[in-house]
Amino acid sequence: MDERQIYSGTVYSNQINAINITNKIFSFSLNSAHDKVIITLPTNSIVIVKNGSCETTENYELCVTNLGFWYHNTTLDDDIYKASVKIYSLLLETTKIELTRTVETTDFLIGEQTKIIVTLKNTGNVEATNIIYSDLIPNSFAITQLSDCFAYANSTHKTVKWEGNLKENTEKSFYYILKALQNITFKSQASISYNNGVKQVQGNSKTSTITVPDYQLNMILTLDKDEVKLDQETNLNINLTNINNDNSITITSFKIIIPEGLDISAPPKYLTQDYKELSWKGSLDKGETKLFNIKLKSKYIGNLTLKPKASFMINNVRKEVEKSISLDSYEKILSIDSRVDKEVLSSEKSHISVEINNPSQTYSFKDINVIIESDLPNFIKTTEKIDNLKPLESKKIDDIYFTAPEVVDNKNYSINLNIIYKSEYNQILEATQEKILTVIGKKEAVSPVINETGITKQEADNTSAGWSISLKELVKSGNYNFSIHSLMIPLGIFFIFVLLSALYMSYKTWHRRNSY
């Protein structure tokens, strides 16, 4: 393609084609005779170009070809024509960016660094805009320093970037420093894009091959068992190998500090012991391997990490290598068994029952703090202390009382239980539990309404029967809220009925006696 070409496309007779070309708007349409293309330039100048010809104006060459019938649009009942258009820029003033990228050291070891220096120079006679410099860096490297540029990362690589403009006959320099994290060999090349005054162009730097060999001293760590029960033993094996085929290695320091959760069961061979620090120094011929075996016993529960580190000299240059390995130590620990109602009524009194269990058949736990707290209003935080729980022993705490708050609608509250305690080896351990308590809101009380006007005997009987039904309904509904005022009439009727019955029975007795 001609480097001057800034557009190539097709225009149609049934529309005005407005197209953005190099950030400038050009408009295209066909004349009524369908033998010319009418082009409106960004300056609003109009140029008419015949089919098969070119027109030159305002530093543009405009060409039209293949103008002709395309198809008949039955919906519009119209013939549609199309034409091919190409536009060339005749602007002599352009710019060019020269990219110089230097990698100071292309062959270095893990842990060492290299510096990449970049210079961008505008050798043209107009300003270069929208310059984007980009360099993809594998995640085998860390970017330790940036000068006048920026970087970001994703899961596969890091990107170093510089963005900006450069006026004619000016340059921009910046640098960044990479540190090798892993062995790798890769071809390093940066890219650049910029607007040269006519269009956006792209380019690349020269390619540099960066090589980071594996550690000259290889360290391999293995464990006989990476999961052990508390107080069980395991063997840590460490292999140090000189993988350099040409030179011996002088190890100035090999050191491992055993963490607090592990004990050294027996003095290891070849290693010097200073409490929990084991060390060695010496030389390894090319290809030679040194093996260390360390017998360890676990005394803490959980994940325990070992990190040996070696410093060595090769060709009078000091290097370091560090590796790590982990093991899990396990044992049954204290458990929480708590009981609390899932639901309580508004303003109801309730209590919490907590039982702390030691499921271990071997170990005791001590200095146990049981902490119970809640977001219930007026709940008093409780801390109970237990001196010791022997194997399979448990302790119950059953005197924690509270009153549910008065709420209208149902509301949830949390009760949090936390225990902090120590193992026999003084390891601090912790367990937590959360319970959700629902407080049931109060229902509205239903009070019966009594008509207090005078009533006949029949109405009184009906009222009595009605109250009997109402009382039954109230008993079923559970709403027992009666006011004294609402009970006065039915109670009065009841007492009158009892009095009349007593008088009637007395009269019958007197009448019987008088009949003898």
Sequence and secondary structure as in RCSB ss.txt:
>XXXX:A:sequence
MDERQIYSGTVYSNQINAINITNKIFSFSLNSAHDKVIITLPTNSIVIVKNGSCETTENYELCVTNLGFWYHNTT
LDDDIYKASVKIYSLLLETTKIELTRTVETTDFLIGEQTKIIVTLKNTGNVEATNIIYSDLIPNSFAITQLSDCF
AYANSTHKTVKWEGNLKENTEKSFYYILKALQNITFKSQASISYNNGVKQVQGNSKTSTITVPDYQLNMILTLDK
DEVKLDQETNLNINLTNINNDNSITITSFKIIIPEGLDISAPPKYLTQDYKELSWKGSLDKGETKLFNIKLKSKY
IGNLTLKPKASFMINNVRKEVEKSISLDSYEKILSIDSRVDKEVLSSEKSHISVEINNPSQTYSFKDINVIIESD
LPNFIKTTEKIDNLKPLESKKIDDIYFTAPEVVDNKNYSINLNIIYKSEYNQILEATQEKILTVIGKKEAVSPVI
NETGITKQEADNTSAGWSISLKELVKSGNYNFSIHSLMIPLGIFFIFVLLSALYMSYKTWHRRNSY
>XXXX:A:secstr
  TTEEEEEEEETTS EEEEETTEEEEEEE TTSSEEEEE TTS EEEEETTEEEEETTEEEEEEEEEEEEEETT
TTEEEEEEEEEEEE       EEEEEEES SB  TT EEEEEEEEEE SSS EEEEEEEEEEETTEEEEEEES E
EEE SSEEEEEEEEEE TT EEEEEEEEEE S EEEEE EEEEEE SSSEEEEE   EEEEE   SEEEEEEES 
SEEETT EEEEEEEEEE  SS  EEEEEEEEE  TTEEE S  SS EEETTEEEEEEEE TT EEEEEEEEEE S
SEEEEE  EEEEEETTEEEEEE  EEEEEE    EEEEE  SEEETT EEEEEEEEE   SS  EEEEEEEEEES
STT   EEEEEEEE TT EEEEEEEEEE    SS EEEEEEEEEEEE TT  EEEEEEEEEEEEE          
  S   HHHHHHHHHHHHHHHHHHHHHT     HHHHHHHHHHHHHHHHHHHHHHHHHHHHHHHH 
